[in-house]
Amino acid sequence: MWKVVMIEKLANSIERAFQILDQIPGRATSAYNHSQGIKGLRDTIAFGIKARDGFPADPNDIFLTDGASPAIHMMMQLLIGSENDGILCPIPQYPLYSASISLHDGALISAFASIYSLVPYYLDEETGWGFEVLKLENQLKTAKSKGINIRALFVINLGNPTRQVLVEANQREIVELCKKEGLVLLGDEVYQENVYVPEKQFHSFKKVVCSI
């Protein structure tokens, strides 16, 4: 029986591989393609986002990268222009963010005694690793008083390593804060499928923005 299942999975994988290959111009896997990524793949992703959120997604707004790290580095290059620029980032957090900010010479306000860090906002373990918008606003004020120009807010949902799932009302508050303060909202949502608690539900920030 297991041999039949394995053969079926292999056949499905081969069929899927040919479907992807057909979306590449000339089936040239080693040739240059569009800087945003292969158009056919972006069309497929846009279709999936629309199915998930219930709102249209434009493939021309999608950029494909070979993993999350290059995407984060790309955004840091765009956002950080000097050592006076800062990025709000959750604590605890996956160290990729602090490392990326340091790499691109971002400004630091930190509880850590390091040369480079980030502008932190602290997640509250007692409330399931949630955070309050008021605390974010206080961090913004602190940063501005030190001459730091806050450019963006990182939000990790589902949290890494904390695994918290943001509620939609909280996400709306975050979106409104970013709009008011002129911040770029950077949403890390790579673990969106890993919700194992029945009463929790993932909502993308794109869906929240479109619904406001």
QUIHUZI-V182204 format. One record per residue. N is the residue number from 1. RES is the residue in one letter. OMEGA is omega in degrees with one decimal (999 if undefined). Layout:
n = {N,N}
res = {RES,RES}
omega = {OMEGA,OMEGA}
This chain:
n = {1,2,3,4,5,6,7,8,9,10,11,12,13,14,15,16,17,18,19,20,21,22,23,24,25,26,27,28,29,30,31,32,33,34,35,36,37,38,39,40,41,42,43,44,45,46,47,48,49,50,51,52,53,54,55,56,57,58,59,60,61,62,63,64,65,66,67,68,69,70,71,72,73,74,75,76,77,78,79,80,81,82,83,84,85,86,87,88,89,90,91,92,93,94,95,96,97,98,99,100,101,102,103,104,105,106,107,108,109,110,111,112,113,114,115,116,117,118,119,120,121,122,123,124,125,126,127,128,129,130,131,132,133,134,135,136,137,138,139,140,141,142,143,144,145,146,147,148,149,150,151,152,153,154,155,156,157,158,159,160,161,162,163,164,165,166,167,168,169,170,171,172,173,174,175,176,177,178,179,180,181,182,183,184,185,186,187,188,189,190,191,192,193,194,195,196,197,198,199,200,201,202,203,204,205,206,207,208,209,210,211,212}
res = {M,W,K,V,V,M,I,E,K,L,A,N,S,I,E,R,A,F,Q,I,L,D,Q,I,P,G,R,A,T,S,A,Y,N,H,S,Q,G,I,K,G,L,R,D,T,I,A,F,G,I,K,A,R,D,G,F,P,A,D,P,N,D,I,F,L,T,D,G,A,S,P,A,I,H,M,M,M,Q,L,L,I,G,S,E,N,D,G,I,L,C,P,I,P,Q,Y,P,L,Y,S,A,S,I,S,L,H,D,G,A,L,I,S,A,F,A,S,I,Y,S,L,V,P,Y,Y,L,D,E,E,T,G,W,G,F,E,V,L,K,L,E,N,Q,L,K,T,A,K,S,K,G,I,N,I,R,A,L,F,V,I,N,L,G,N,P,T,R,Q,V,L,V,E,A,N,Q,R,E,I,V,E,L,C,K,K,E,G,L,V,L,L,G,D,E,V,Y,Q,E,N,V,Y,V,P,E,K,Q,F,H,S,F,K,K,V,V,C,S,I}
omega = {-177.3,177.9,178.5,179.6,-179.6,179.1,178.5,178.9,178.9,179.4,178.3,179.7,179.1,178.5,179.4,179.0,178.5,176.6,177.6,-179.4,-179.8,179.8,179.4,-179.2,179.3,-176.1,-176.5,-174.7,-177.9,-177.6,175.1,173.5,-177.9,-176.8,176.7,-175.9,-177.0,-174.2,-178.9,178.3,177.4,175.5,-179.8,179.5,178.9,177.5,179.3,178.7,177.9,179.2,-179.5,-169.6,-176.0,177.5,-179.3,174.8,-177.7,178.9,178.4,176.1,-174.9,175.0,179.4,176.0,-179.2,-179.6,-177.5,-175.0,178.3,179.1,179.5,177.6,178.8,-179.6,178.1,177.1,-179.7,-169.3,-174.3,-179.7,-179.5,-179.7,176.9,178.9,-178.5,178.8,174.3,-174.6,-176.8,172.3,0.8,-178.6,174.6,-170.4,176.9,-175.2,179.4,179.0,-180.0,178.7,178.6,-178.5,-176.4,171.7,177.3,179.8,-173.3,161.9,-171.1,172.2,-178.1,179.6,179.9,-179.3,-180.0,176.4,-175.5,175.3,-168.7,160.4,-167.4,177.3,-174.6,-177.8,-176.5,178.5,178.8,180.0,174.6,175.4,-177.1,178.7,178.6,178.3,175.7,179.5,178.0,177.7,176.3,179.5,178.9,-179.4,-179.3,179.7,178.7,178.2,-179.5,178.4,-178.6,-176.0,-172.1,176.6,173.1,171.7,179.6,-175.8,5.1,-173.0,174.3,15.8,-168.4,176.0,178.6,176.8,-178.7,174.3,-172.9,-179.8,178.4,178.5,177.7,177.7,179.9,179.3,-179.7,178.0,179.6,178.2,-178.1,-174.6,-179.7,-178.5,170.6,179.0,179.6,-177.1,174.1,-174.6,-173.3,-178.6,-173.2,-179.5,-172.1,176.1,-174.5,179.1,-173.1,-175.8,178.8,178.3,178.5,172.2,178.6,176.6,176.2,178.4,-179.3,179.6,-178.0,-176.5,-179.6,999}
